[in-house]
Amino acid sequence: MTGRQRLLAIIVLALLCGHGAQADRVSRKTIEAVTAIDVGLGVEQLQRRAALPWALSQALVYSGVRVGYADLCVVSGWSGGFSYAPEAPAGDSLLRGTLSRGVEMYGKRLEFFAWPEARTEEERIYAARAAWEFILSNIAADRPVISDYGAGGLFYGYDTSRDEPVAYFDTLGPSFGAVRRTAFSDGFRRDFRELAVIVDGGSPVDAQALLVSTMAGLLVKAHETGDGDRPAGIRGMSALAADLLDNTHDWTATVMWLADPLAQITESRLCTAAYLRRRAELLEPPAREHVLAAADLYNQAFDFWCRRWDATWGGANGDERNPALRLAEPGRRDSMAGYVHQALGAELLALSEIGRAIAALEGSGETP
């Protein structure tokens, strides 16, 4: 056995010893309560909620934090961002980046499974065993495991008494139900890029301070520039509208980004509206009125992005042509670009109201 193989074997052994040997663990365990938690207050209209932040907010509530899907999406900065990235690398980690920072605002943190590098088949098997044991041992300790497997979701149960042991998985995306151990091993590192559990962190941020910090974050996210291939923020929205109006732009390879990926990013404007409307009561006039006005404008942006969806795919029932061919229909791209521009306009006005609210707080000395 090589040094690397010994290290991987030690990792597996440490997991077994640290959380209790499999022989001492019950053969079946489910944390059904966690998947029954509804964190959708204020965003019932969303058709394409992002599964990973939904699952993470469920796990936060289960751990004792009063937070909804909208709150986590806004506080983390996810709902205020926009990345025009139809060819974004699959390895991007929303869980380790943006959402992890959001969790910390509530006095928790994410403890990640440390994926060991596997260069040989034997090392890959050792590493997959360690990841599998991380899931089962945490569920046995009554801690659901958040994963970006598939569309993202929660491992909340297991059954090792079956001929083929399984772990139970819940998601807003494709419903996987039960993942067999062999399937998990086969998908090691390819389908399971991140595994994490929620543990205690520092002190939670005061609600009013969190609101002011979140509003400032909205201004920062809007003015991100990204890079040449992946423009972000306001620049990214403008680039999308420009490409929709460019009849020479080829959408053949990236047209499906205009479906759920773009919808999840842009429908999240409703999250921002819901969060601001709920938290405005923490402020005194005139800052409160500016925050409420911003919430209304973000709601308008949400409506325009929904119309963009209808303009993109409307009338396509029973139409089995390549989606790129539908985009070639006269007037379809122009209509989509028009809604993008209107959504952008509403968001710019909302950001202006956010700026006025912050200025009013600074003028009154109320900023934390």
TATA-V500624 format. One record per residue. N is the residue number from 0. RES is the residue in one small letter. SS is DSSP state (a for helix, b for strand, c for the rest). PSI is psi in degrees with one decimal (none if undefined). D_CENTER is the distance of its C-alpha to the mean C-alpha in Angstrom with 2 decimals. Layout:
n=N res=RES ss=SS psi=PSI d_center=D_CENTER
n=N res=RES ss=SS psi=PSI d_center=D_CENTER
This chain:
n=0 res=m ss=c psi=130.1 d_center=40.45
n=1 res=t ss=c psi=170.0 d_center=39.08
n=2 res=g ss=a psi=-41.0 d_center=37.64
n=3 res=r ss=a psi=-41.4 d_center=34.10
n=4 res=q ss=a psi=-37.1 d_center=34.60
n=5 res=r ss=a psi=-39.5 d_center=36.00
n=6 res=l ss=a psi=-44.3 d_center=32.99
n=7 res=l ss=a psi=-39.2 d_center=30.63
n=8 res=a ss=a psi=-36.6 d_center=33.02
n=9 res=i ss=a psi=-38.5 d_center=32.98
n=10 res=i ss=a psi=-47.6 d_center=29.18
n=11 res=v ss=a psi=-45.1 d_center=29.46
n=12 res=l ss=a psi=-39.7 d_center=32.44
n=13 res=a ss=a psi=-39.1 d_center=30.78
n=14 res=l ss=a psi=-41.9 d_center=27.91
n=15 res=l ss=a psi=-42.4 d_center=30.56
n=16 res=c ss=a psi=-36.8 d_center=32.71
n=17 res=g ss=a psi=-32.0 d_center=30.09
n=18 res=h ss=a psi=2.8 d_center=28.65
n=19 res=g ss=c psi=131.7 d_center=31.83
n=20 res=a ss=c psi=151.7 d_center=33.36
n=21 res=q ss=a psi=-31.5 d_center=32.38
n=22 res=a ss=a psi=-26.2 d_center=35.90
n=23 res=d ss=a psi=1.1 d_center=35.35
n=24 res=r ss=c psi=142.2 d_center=32.13
n=25 res=v ss=c psi=151.6 d_center=32.31
n=26 res=s ss=c psi=-18.6 d_center=31.78
n=27 res=r ss=b psi=136.8 d_center=29.41
n=28 res=k ss=b psi=132.1 d_center=26.67
n=29 res=t ss=b psi=144.3 d_center=23.93
n=30 res=i ss=c psi=73.9 d_center=21.84
n=31 res=e ss=a psi=-28.4 d_center=21.81
n=32 res=a ss=a psi=-33.5 d_center=21.21
n=33 res=v ss=a psi=-37.7 d_center=17.59
n=34 res=t ss=a psi=-9.9 d_center=16.59
n=35 res=a ss=c psi=-5.4 d_center=18.90
n=36 res=i ss=c psi=123.4 d_center=17.16
n=37 res=d ss=c psi=115.7 d_center=16.18
n=38 res=v ss=c psi=23.2 d_center=13.75
n=39 res=g ss=c psi=14.8 d_center=13.99
n=40 res=l ss=c psi=123.9 d_center=16.86
n=41 res=g ss=c psi=-8.6 d_center=17.25
n=42 res=v ss=c psi=32.2 d_center=14.80
n=43 res=e ss=c psi=-22.5 d_center=16.94
n=44 res=q ss=c psi=-15.1 d_center=17.47
n=45 res=l ss=c psi=128.5 d_center=14.03
n=46 res=q ss=c psi=-25.7 d_center=14.75
n=47 res=r ss=c psi=62.2 d_center=11.57
n=48 res=r ss=c psi=144.4 d_center=8.79
n=49 res=a ss=c psi=125.4 d_center=5.44
n=50 res=a ss=a psi=-36.8 d_center=6.51
n=51 res=l ss=a psi=-51.5 d_center=4.47
n=52 res=p ss=a psi=-29.6 d_center=3.96
n=53 res=w ss=a psi=-49.0 d_center=7.22
n=54 res=a ss=a psi=-40.0 d_center=8.73
n=55 res=l ss=a psi=-38.7 d_center=8.27
n=56 res=s ss=a psi=-34.9 d_center=9.85
n=57 res=q ss=a psi=-45.5 d_center=12.40
n=58 res=a ss=a psi=-34.5 d_center=13.30
n=59 res=l ss=a psi=-46.1 d_center=13.74
n=60 res=v ss=a psi=-42.6 d_center=16.05
n=61 res=y ss=a psi=-30.5 d_center=17.81
n=62 res=s ss=c psi=0.2 d_center=18.48
n=63 res=g ss=c psi=4.1 d_center=20.13
n=64 res=v ss=c psi=129.4 d_center=17.80
n=65 res=r ss=c psi=95.5 d_center=18.02
n=66 res=v ss=c psi=141.9 d_center=14.61
n=67 res=g ss=c psi=173.3 d_center=12.91
n=68 res=y ss=a psi=-46.1 d_center=9.55
n=69 res=a ss=a psi=-45.5 d_center=10.88
n=70 res=d ss=a psi=-49.1 d_center=12.09
n=71 res=l ss=a psi=-42.5 d_center=9.16
n=72 res=c ss=a psi=-38.3 d_center=7.24
n=73 res=v ss=a psi=-48.4 d_center=10.72
n=74 res=v ss=a psi=-37.3 d_center=12.05
n=75 res=s ss=c psi=-21.1 d_center=9.52
n=76 res=g ss=c psi=-6.6 d_center=10.30
n=77 res=w ss=a psi=-42.9 d_center=7.13
n=78 res=s ss=a psi=-13.8 d_center=8.96
n=79 res=g ss=a psi=-6.4 d_center=12.12
n=80 res=g ss=c psi=165.2 d_center=11.58
n=81 res=f ss=c psi=120.2 d_center=12.77
n=82 res=s ss=b psi=115.7 d_center=13.36
n=83 res=y ss=c psi=84.7 d_center=16.06
n=84 res=a ss=c psi=66.3 d_center=15.39
n=85 res=p ss=c psi=-16.2 d_center=16.39
n=86 res=e ss=c psi=36.6 d_center=17.55
n=87 res=a ss=c psi=141.8 d_center=14.80
n=88 res=p ss=c psi=139.6 d_center=15.53
n=89 res=a ss=c psi=-21.1 d_center=13.93
n=90 res=g ss=c psi=-3.9 d_center=13.97
n=91 res=d ss=c psi=133.4 d_center=11.43
n=92 res=s ss=c psi=98.6 d_center=9.44
n=93 res=l ss=c psi=-35.7 d_center=6.05
n=94 res=l ss=c psi=-44.4 d_center=6.96
n=95 res=r ss=c psi=-23.9 d_center=10.41
n=96 res=g ss=c psi=-98.1 d_center=10.06
n=97 res=t ss=a psi=-52.8 d_center=8.23
n=98 res=l ss=a psi=-31.6 d_center=6.68
n=99 res=s ss=a psi=-41.0 d_center=10.08
n=100 res=r ss=a psi=-35.4 d_center=11.97
n=101 res=g ss=a psi=-41.5 d_center=10.67
n=102 res=v ss=a psi=-40.1 d_center=11.88
n=103 res=e ss=a psi=-28.0 d_center=15.11
n=104 res=m ss=c psi=-22.2 d_center=15.88
n=105 res=y ss=c psi=15.1 d_center=16.53
n=106 res=g ss=c psi=18.1 d_center=18.94
n=107 res=k ss=b psi=173.9 d_center=16.98
n=108 res=r ss=b psi=163.5 d_center=15.74
n=109 res=l ss=b psi=129.5 d_center=14.21
n=110 res=e ss=b psi=115.4 d_center=17.02
n=111 res=f ss=b psi=148.8 d_center=16.24
n=112 res=f ss=c psi=128.8 d_center=18.47
n=113 res=a ss=c psi=101.4 d_center=20.52
n=114 res=w ss=c psi=116.9 d_center=20.81
n=115 res=p ss=c psi=144.8 d_center=24.49
n=116 res=e ss=c psi=134.1 d_center=25.55
n=117 res=a ss=c psi=114.5 d_center=27.42
n=118 res=r ss=c psi=-21.9 d_center=30.05
n=119 res=t ss=c psi=167.4 d_center=32.22
n=120 res=e ss=a psi=-39.5 d_center=31.84
n=121 res=e ss=a psi=-41.0 d_center=33.17
n=122 res=e ss=a psi=-36.9 d_center=30.72
n=123 res=r ss=a psi=-40.6 d_center=27.83
n=124 res=i ss=a psi=-43.7 d_center=29.14
n=125 res=y ss=a psi=-45.3 d_center=29.45
n=126 res=a ss=a psi=-40.4 d_center=25.89
n=127 res=a ss=a psi=-37.8 d_center=24.54
n=128 res=r ss=a psi=-41.6 d_center=26.72
n=129 res=a ss=a psi=-41.3 d_center=25.32
n=130 res=a ss=a psi=-42.8 d_center=21.70
n=131 res=w ss=a psi=-43.6 d_center=22.95
n=132 res=e ss=a psi=-34.3 d_center=24.89
n=133 res=f ss=a psi=-42.2 d_center=21.97
n=134 res=i ss=a psi=-52.2 d_center=20.25
n=135 res=l ss=a psi=-41.1 d_center=23.52
n=136 res=s ss=a psi=-35.0 d_center=24.84
n=137 res=n ss=a psi=-39.5 d_center=21.86
n=138 res=i ss=a psi=-39.7 d_center=21.90
n=139 res=a ss=a psi=-30.7 d_center=25.64
n=140 res=a ss=c psi=12.6 d_center=25.09
n=141 res=d ss=c psi=32.7 d_center=23.04
n=142 res=r ss=c psi=110.9 d_center=19.67
n=143 res=p ss=c psi=149.9 d_center=16.90
n=144 res=v ss=b psi=123.0 d_center=15.11
n=145 res=i ss=b psi=136.9 d_center=11.35
n=146 res=s ss=b psi=152.4 d_center=10.92
n=147 res=d ss=c psi=19.4 d_center=9.14
n=148 res=y ss=c psi=131.4 d_center=12.32
n=149 res=g ss=c psi=-124.5 d_center=12.39
n=150 res=a ss=c psi=-2.8 d_center=9.32
n=151 res=g ss=c psi=139.4 d_center=8.03
n=152 res=g ss=b psi=-154.7 d_center=9.82
n=153 res=l ss=b psi=134.7 d_center=12.76
n=154 res=f ss=b psi=121.1 d_center=16.17
n=155 res=y ss=b psi=1.2 d_center=18.42
n=156 res=g ss=b psi=169.8 d_center=21.90
n=157 res=y ss=b psi=162.2 d_center=24.47
n=158 res=d ss=b psi=105.7 d_center=28.02
n=159 res=t ss=c psi=2.7 d_center=30.21
n=160 res=s ss=c psi=-11.6 d_center=33.39
n=161 res=r ss=c psi=161.3 d_center=32.84
n=162 res=d ss=c psi=-37.0 d_center=34.55
n=163 res=e ss=c psi=104.0 d_center=31.15
n=164 res=p ss=c psi=145.9 d_center=28.82
n=165 res=v ss=b psi=155.5 d_center=25.40
n=166 res=a ss=b psi=138.6 d_center=22.09
n=167 res=y ss=b psi=136.0 d_center=20.40
n=168 res=f ss=b psi=136.8 d_center=16.82
n=169 res=d ss=b psi=137.0 d_center=14.90
n=170 res=t ss=b psi=156.0 d_center=12.01
n=171 res=l ss=c psi=-14.7 d_center=11.42
n=172 res=g ss=c psi=-143.9 d_center=12.02
n=173 res=p ss=c psi=133.9 d_center=15.41
n=174 res=s ss=c psi=102.1 d_center=17.15
n=175 res=f ss=c psi=-28.4 d_center=18.35
n=176 res=g ss=b psi=-93.5 d_center=20.32
n=177 res=a ss=b psi=133.5 d_center=22.12
n=178 res=v ss=b psi=117.0 d_center=21.69
n=179 res=r ss=b psi=151.4 d_center=25.14
n=180 res=r ss=a psi=-38.9 d_center=25.89
n=181 res=t ss=a psi=-39.3 d_center=27.40
n=182 res=a ss=a psi=-38.5 d_center=24.42
n=183 res=f ss=a psi=-45.1 d_center=22.18
n=184 res=s ss=a psi=-41.2 d_center=24.76
n=185 res=d ss=a psi=-33.0 d_center=25.03
n=186 res=g ss=c psi=7.5 d_center=21.33
n=187 res=f ss=c psi=128.1 d_center=21.36
n=188 res=r ss=c psi=-21.1 d_center=19.36
n=189 res=r ss=c psi=-48.0 d_center=18.78
n=190 res=d ss=c psi=-16.8 d_center=16.32
n=191 res=f ss=c psi=83.3 d_center=15.39
n=192 res=r ss=c psi=-29.2 d_center=14.20
n=193 res=e ss=c psi=138.0 d_center=12.75
n=194 res=l ss=b psi=134.1 d_center=14.01
n=195 res=a ss=b psi=157.9 d_center=13.92
n=196 res=v ss=b psi=154.9 d_center=15.39
n=197 res=i ss=b psi=128.5 d_center=15.45
n=198 res=v ss=b psi=168.5 d_center=18.81
n=199 res=d ss=b psi=142.2 d_center=20.73
n=200 res=g ss=c psi=-133.7 d_center=20.36
n=201 res=g ss=c psi=-158.5 d_center=22.23
n=202 res=s ss=c psi=139.8 d_center=23.16
n=203 res=p ss=c psi=152.4 d_center=20.68
n=204 res=v ss=c psi=137.0 d_center=20.98
n=205 res=d ss=c psi=142.1 d_center=23.35
n=206 res=a ss=a psi=-43.2 d_center=21.88
n=207 res=q ss=a psi=-41.9 d_center=23.87
n=208 res=a ss=a psi=-37.1 d_center=23.23
n=209 res=l ss=a psi=-40.5 d_center=19.47
n=210 res=l ss=a psi=-47.5 d_center=19.86
n=211 res=v ss=a psi=-43.2 d_center=22.00
n=212 res=s ss=a psi=-40.3 d_center=19.79
n=213 res=t ss=a psi=-40.9 d_center=16.74
n=214 res=m ss=a psi=-42.7 d_center=19.10
n=215 res=a ss=a psi=-38.0 d_center=20.32
n=216 res=g ss=a psi=-35.4 d_center=16.87
n=217 res=l ss=a psi=-39.9 d_center=16.49
n=218 res=l ss=a psi=-41.0 d_center=19.78
n=219 res=v ss=a psi=-47.1 d_center=18.85
n=220 res=k ss=a psi=-37.1 d_center=15.65
n=221 res=a ss=a psi=-29.1 d_center=17.81
n=222 res=h ss=c psi=14.1 d_center=20.44
n=223 res=e ss=c psi=144.5 d_center=18.60
n=224 res=t ss=c psi=-22.5 d_center=20.67
n=225 res=g ss=b psi=-148.5 d_center=18.87
n=226 res=d ss=c psi=-175.0 d_center=21.53
n=227 res=g ss=c psi=-37.5 d_center=23.93
n=228 res=d ss=c psi=-21.3 d_center=21.93
n=229 res=r ss=c psi=69.1 d_center=18.49
n=230 res=p ss=b psi=149.8 d_center=19.31
n=231 res=a ss=b psi=172.2 d_center=16.78
n=232 res=g ss=a psi=-144.6 d_center=16.90
n=233 res=i ss=a psi=-39.4 d_center=20.02
n=234 res=r ss=a psi=-38.7 d_center=21.58
n=235 res=g ss=a psi=-41.6 d_center=18.89
n=236 res=m ss=a psi=-41.5 d_center=19.36
n=237 res=s ss=a psi=-38.6 d_center=23.09
n=238 res=a ss=a psi=-38.9 d_center=22.98
n=239 res=l ss=a psi=-47.7 d_center=21.29
n=240 res=a ss=a psi=-40.7 d_center=24.01
n=241 res=a ss=a psi=-41.2 d_center=26.67
n=242 res=d ss=a psi=-33.3 d_center=25.80
n=243 res=l ss=a psi=-31.5 d_center=25.86
n=244 res=l ss=a psi=-10.7 d_center=29.32
n=245 res=d ss=c psi=105.6 d_center=30.47
n=246 res=n ss=c psi=-11.6 d_center=32.28
n=247 res=t ss=c psi=-8.2 d_center=32.59
n=248 res=h ss=c psi=129.5 d_center=28.87
n=249 res=d ss=c psi=114.1 d_center=28.15
n=250 res=w ss=c psi=3.8 d_center=24.96
n=251 res=t ss=c psi=-46.8 d_center=26.17
n=252 res=a ss=c psi=-17.2 d_center=23.83
n=253 res=t ss=c psi=11.4 d_center=20.64
n=254 res=v ss=a psi=-30.8 d_center=21.15
n=255 res=m ss=a psi=-13.4 d_center=18.40
n=256 res=w ss=a psi=-24.4 d_center=15.83
n=257 res=l ss=a psi=-6.6 d_center=17.31
n=258 res=a ss=c psi=-122.8 d_center=16.16
n=259 res=d ss=a psi=-41.9 d_center=12.71
n=260 res=p ss=a psi=-48.5 d_center=10.83
n=261 res=l ss=a psi=-38.5 d_center=12.64
n=262 res=a ss=a psi=-40.6 d_center=12.57
n=263 res=q ss=a psi=-39.9 d_center=8.84
n=264 res=i ss=a psi=-45.4 d_center=9.11
n=265 res=t ss=a psi=-31.5 d_center=12.39
n=266 res=e ss=a psi=-20.1 d_center=12.40
n=267 res=s ss=c psi=-10.1 d_center=10.08
n=268 res=r ss=a psi=-28.5 d_center=13.46
n=269 res=l ss=a psi=-32.3 d_center=14.53
n=270 res=c ss=a psi=-44.4 d_center=12.18
n=271 res=t ss=a psi=-42.9 d_center=14.09
n=272 res=a ss=a psi=-45.2 d_center=17.29
n=273 res=a ss=a psi=-43.9 d_center=16.91
n=274 res=y ss=a psi=-48.6 d_center=16.18
n=275 res=l ss=a psi=-39.1 d_center=19.07
n=276 res=r ss=a psi=-40.3 d_center=21.38
n=277 res=r ss=a psi=-37.3 d_center=21.03
n=278 res=r ss=a psi=-10.2 d_center=21.48
n=279 res=a ss=a psi=-28.6 d_center=24.24
n=280 res=e ss=a psi=-14.6 d_center=26.80
n=281 res=l ss=a psi=-13.3 d_center=26.46
n=282 res=l ss=c psi=157.1 d_center=28.24
n=283 res=e ss=c psi=158.0 d_center=31.78
n=284 res=p ss=c psi=149.5 d_center=33.03
n=285 res=p ss=c psi=-5.6 d_center=32.81
n=286 res=a ss=a psi=-38.7 d_center=29.33
n=287 res=r ss=a psi=-44.5 d_center=28.24
n=288 res=e ss=a psi=-37.6 d_center=29.50
n=289 res=h ss=a psi=-39.2 d_center=27.64
n=290 res=v ss=a psi=-41.7 d_center=24.30
n=291 res=l ss=a psi=-38.1 d_center=25.10
n=292 res=a ss=a psi=-40.1 d_center=26.11
n=293 res=a ss=a psi=-39.5 d_center=22.83
n=294 res=a ss=a psi=-43.3 d_center=21.00
n=295 res=d ss=a psi=-38.8 d_center=23.35
n=296 res=l ss=a psi=-36.7 d_center=22.75
n=297 res=y ss=a psi=-33.5 d_center=18.96
n=298 res=n ss=a psi=-38.9 d_center=19.76
n=299 res=q ss=a psi=-42.1 d_center=22.13
n=300 res=a ss=a psi=-42.6 d_center=19.61
n=301 res=f ss=a psi=-44.5 d_center=17.41
n=302 res=d ss=a psi=-41.2 d_center=20.68
n=303 res=f ss=a psi=-37.7 d_center=21.53
n=304 res=w ss=a psi=-34.4 d_center=18.28
n=305 res=c ss=a psi=-38.4 d_center=18.96
n=306 res=r ss=a psi=-32.5 d_center=22.46
n=307 res=r ss=a psi=-42.5 d_center=21.30
n=308 res=w ss=a psi=-48.6 d_center=19.77
n=309 res=d ss=a psi=-38.6 d_center=23.13
n=310 res=a ss=a psi=-29.4 d_center=25.08
n=311 res=t ss=a psi=-46.0 d_center=23.30
n=312 res=w ss=a psi=-5.8 d_center=23.67
n=313 res=g ss=c psi=140.3 d_center=26.21
n=314 res=g ss=c psi=10.4 d_center=29.42
n=315 res=a ss=c psi=4.3 d_center=28.09
n=316 res=n ss=c psi=124.3 d_center=28.81
n=317 res=g ss=c psi=-2.9 d_center=31.06
n=318 res=d ss=c psi=108.9 d_center=30.78
n=319 res=e ss=c psi=10.2 d_center=30.24
n=320 res=r ss=c psi=158.6 d_center=30.68
n=321 res=n ss=c psi=133.4 d_center=28.24
n=322 res=p ss=a psi=-31.0 d_center=25.61
n=323 res=a ss=a psi=-30.7 d_center=26.86
n=324 res=l ss=a psi=-35.4 d_center=30.26
n=325 res=r ss=a psi=-37.2 d_center=29.04
n=326 res=l ss=a psi=-18.4 d_center=27.74
n=327 res=a ss=c psi=-7.5 d_center=31.31
n=328 res=e ss=c psi=138.7 d_center=32.74
n=329 res=p ss=c psi=130.5 d_center=34.60
n=330 res=g ss=c psi=-16.7 d_center=32.79
n=331 res=r ss=a psi=-46.7 d_center=29.34
n=332 res=r ss=a psi=-39.2 d_center=27.83
n=333 res=d ss=a psi=-41.8 d_center=29.75
n=334 res=s ss=a psi=-43.8 d_center=28.36
n=335 res=m ss=a psi=-46.4 d_center=24.72
n=336 res=a ss=a psi=-35.9 d_center=25.43
n=337 res=g ss=a psi=-43.1 d_center=27.11
n=338 res=y ss=a psi=-35.1 d_center=24.14
n=339 res=v ss=a psi=-43.7 d_center=21.93
n=340 res=h ss=a psi=-40.0 d_center=24.71
n=341 res=q ss=a psi=-39.6 d_center=24.96
n=342 res=a ss=a psi=-42.0 d_center=21.26
n=343 res=l ss=a psi=-42.9 d_center=21.66
n=344 res=g ss=a psi=-43.7 d_center=24.81
n=345 res=a ss=a psi=-39.1 d_center=23.35
n=346 res=e ss=a psi=-39.0 d_center=20.57
n=347 res=l ss=a psi=-41.1 d_center=23.35
n=348 res=l ss=a psi=-38.9 d_center=25.39
n=349 res=a ss=a psi=-43.4 d_center=22.60
n=350 res=l ss=a psi=-35.1 d_center=22.24
n=351 res=s ss=a psi=-41.8 d_center=26.01
n=352 res=e ss=a psi=-37.3 d_center=26.02
n=353 res=i ss=a psi=-44.6 d_center=23.53
n=354 res=g ss=a psi=-40.7 d_center=25.96
n=355 res=r ss=a psi=-37.5 d_center=28.85
n=356 res=a ss=a psi=-45.4 d_center=27.36
n=357 res=i ss=a psi=-40.5 d_center=26.89
n=358 res=a ss=a psi=-40.3 d_center=30.40
n=359 res=a ss=a psi=-38.6 d_center=31.83
n=360 res=l ss=a psi=-41.4 d_center=30.44
n=361 res=e ss=a psi=-38.9 d_center=31.85
n=362 res=g ss=a psi=-30.9 d_center=35.13
n=363 res=s ss=a psi=-6.0 d_center=35.45
n=364 res=g ss=c psi=18.9 d_center=34.51
n=365 res=e ss=c psi=-8.7 d_center=31.64
n=366 res=t ss=c psi=139.3 d_center=28.91
n=367 res=p ss=c psi=none d_center=28.10
